[in-house]
């Protein structure tokens, strides 16, 4: 677009949207007006892409989360227009970066699950695969986190408050969702998913709950003001927040209503599109030929009985016909072996949402049990497989029974599913189970967030690696080139300075860019063991105070984590880390050597600053608990070295980049399984002075939980023999000494900067296997059986 044409459209948008011009408009208003121009520019490609999908086999990705971050910069990059528009805006005395930071992160996810979905969508568009995403347009997102006296506090994340220029409301394609005692309207908002420099724009369709007639004039006129908008608020509550607190029954009902809401709307949408494109297939005999649906975890599993309901009740198919369609369309990704994450709903909760759906689930279970009886399965074996048991619906079992393929997300995770967690199912359906190791998009996590490293790699390798990440392997040819290693360290320093400025501005902590940036950013859960990291820092604090160490390199420990609002112990660990932070940073003897930072409200945009700046990537989950992880891949791509357990994708990173180029530690799955029943953390506590010292700090005057008893709860969970629960369930004390030793090795290795840079380069060179392009290609070829549009 020429400058004159751009200026005309820019000023027109500013006037039409805000009644202002270039001189009087704010940066936020300029950002919105500029984003509208980009939306208009990609509109033609979006329409062409949608048209190409109509008569081809399509895949649909159902996910409760899509953690997409900001859209402006990434869309410009993928459209190949970032430099052009940056220059045009510069000539207007506008810094494009000032506009980019006006955008709120789209609050549509929590952690790895949602970020993975966003990476998958972007990779599919970049590879020209016909993939459409379906999810929920949360009004308030998860929550915005802030700390008050070290405690996590939550406020709503109203990310659309200042307009959302990247969503297109499609009122005409709204759907009606019927619950037992409520009817709501699902309104679709479409977001463009831009492929990398290929003119492909796929669609992410997000549903927002509304009330058809949300205002009762008679009640308002009778001074019943709250009652006059009651139905409107009830409807909007369904998509108000991600993962409503479900400690109590009303929260459980609301969460399941939310899941049914987007599942029903999406199924209706797909079926309507199929009927429009193939009007003669009244019995849906070819539906599975043209459509395949991926269920991202158990949140969208209500889509299975909903498809049965629509096909039988609305389209008048028989049970046999409907089941033949349904059982050939769905695939299911399992993301965890944690039982609490494999959703189970009481029958009465499902019935309160939709009695008809409960009837269908019950009938699916009855027929399945009948089939197993015909195979001479014992009562006990059948009980292990039942969908409805003890008045509870097992959503994972429903997904596995129905799915064509079930996949884990890392090799070790898939093996655990097959041999332990879902062994009974694997014995029954061995051909259904496959592995698809997760991946991340290099466009956002390298090209966009680390342009200096991207340009340097291009200087060394040329342009081809950008569309084939396996070509990064050629970087190993430079592992002994001192000029290359020096440049790599220089780029890392620049990224650390960038993060340092952010930390000073937002956390008011001065950190040394020449210190080791040791970073752990991920959802707060006990199995991810942020507590182990905090114990290590506390142990280091004591060693420095007691002159047990000297001449150690400076270290900056950086955390970023949100805890679920109802997860008491996770919030206790956040408070503990913040207390350790204050203890360390306020001690003039200790803070010469180490500093601690806890980044408030960690999100995608903060991650874009964090991953390029890391020296050490903390991936320290209890072995066997982390399905895959993707943060480990973002750190690896940006040259951080992994200190990690033999868990999830860590193992594959160690295999590809080499254990010698990372820092593996800790007990393996086999070891932990062998000691699980006999493990006694109290023995470690009494036998090891360092362990006792850090654990006892939980009850000391050095730190303060403000009378919340949070630290007592952590203490009891580890070593109180009078506790009724299993002590140290995640083996923090078991792995403590091994973790200490590996950190000593990290400090020794870092003292040789050339060796460190070489290890960093080798990690970057071996990233190719962890690109989501590779993952999506495997899904497309082996599960979805779709081909790129260009090959149709």
Secondary structure as UniProt FT lines:
FT   HELIX           3..18
FT   TURN            22..24
FT   HELIX           27..53
FT   TURN            54..55
FT   STRAND          58..62
FT   HELIX           72..79
FT   HELIX           82..91
FT   TURN            92..93
FT   HELIX           96..100
FT   TURN            101..102
FT   HELIX           112..126
FT   TURN            127..128
FT   STRAND          131..136
FT   STRAND          144..148
FT   TURN            149..150
FT   STRAND          151..155
FT   TURN            159..162
FT   TURN            165..166
FT   STRAND          167..178
FT   STRAND          183..194
FT   STRAND          201..210
FT   TURN            212..213
FT   HELIX           217..221
FT   TURN            222..223
FT   HELIX           225..228
FT   HELIX           230..237
FT   TURN            238..240
FT   HELIX           249..277
FT   TURN            279..280
FT   TURN            282..283
FT   TURN            285..286
FT   HELIX           287..290
FT   STRAND          291..296
FT   TURN            299..301
FT   HELIX           302..309
FT   HELIX           310..314
FT   HELIX           319..326
FT   TURN            327..329
FT   STRAND          330..333
FT   HELIX           339..341
FT   STRAND          344..346
FT   HELIX           347..353
FT   HELIX           355..374
FT   TURN            375..376
FT   HELIX           379..385
FT   STRAND          388..389
FT   TURN            390..391
FT   STRAND          392..394
FT   HELIX           395..402
FT   STRAND          406..408
FT   HELIX           411..416
FT   HELIX           417..421
FT   HELIX           423..428
FT   HELIX           430..432
FT   STRAND          433..435
FT   HELIX           443..448
FT   HELIX           451..461
FT   HELIX           464..467
FT   HELIX           469..478
FT   TURN            479..480
FT   HELIX           482..507
FT   TURN            513..514
FT   STRAND          516..521
FT   HELIX           526..528
FT   HELIX           530..545
FT   TURN            546..547
FT   STRAND          555..560
FT   TURN            565..566
FT   HELIX           568..585
FT   TURN            588..593
FT   STRAND          594..599
FT   TURN            600..601
FT   HELIX           604..613
FT   STRAND          616..619
FT   TURN            623..625
FT   HELIX           631..637
FT   TURN            638..639
FT   STRAND          641..644
FT   TURN            648..649
FT   HELIX           650..657
FT   HELIX           659..661
FT   STRAND          663..664
FT   HELIX           669..675
FT   TURN            676..678
FT   HELIX           681..687
FT   HELIX           689..696
FT   HELIX           697..699
FT   TURN            701..702
FT   TURN            706..707
FT   HELIX           710..719
FT   TURN            721..722
FT   TURN            727..730
FT   HELIX           732..750
FT   HELIX           753..765
FT   HELIX           768..770
FT   HELIX           772..778
FT   HELIX           779..784
FT   HELIX           789..791
//
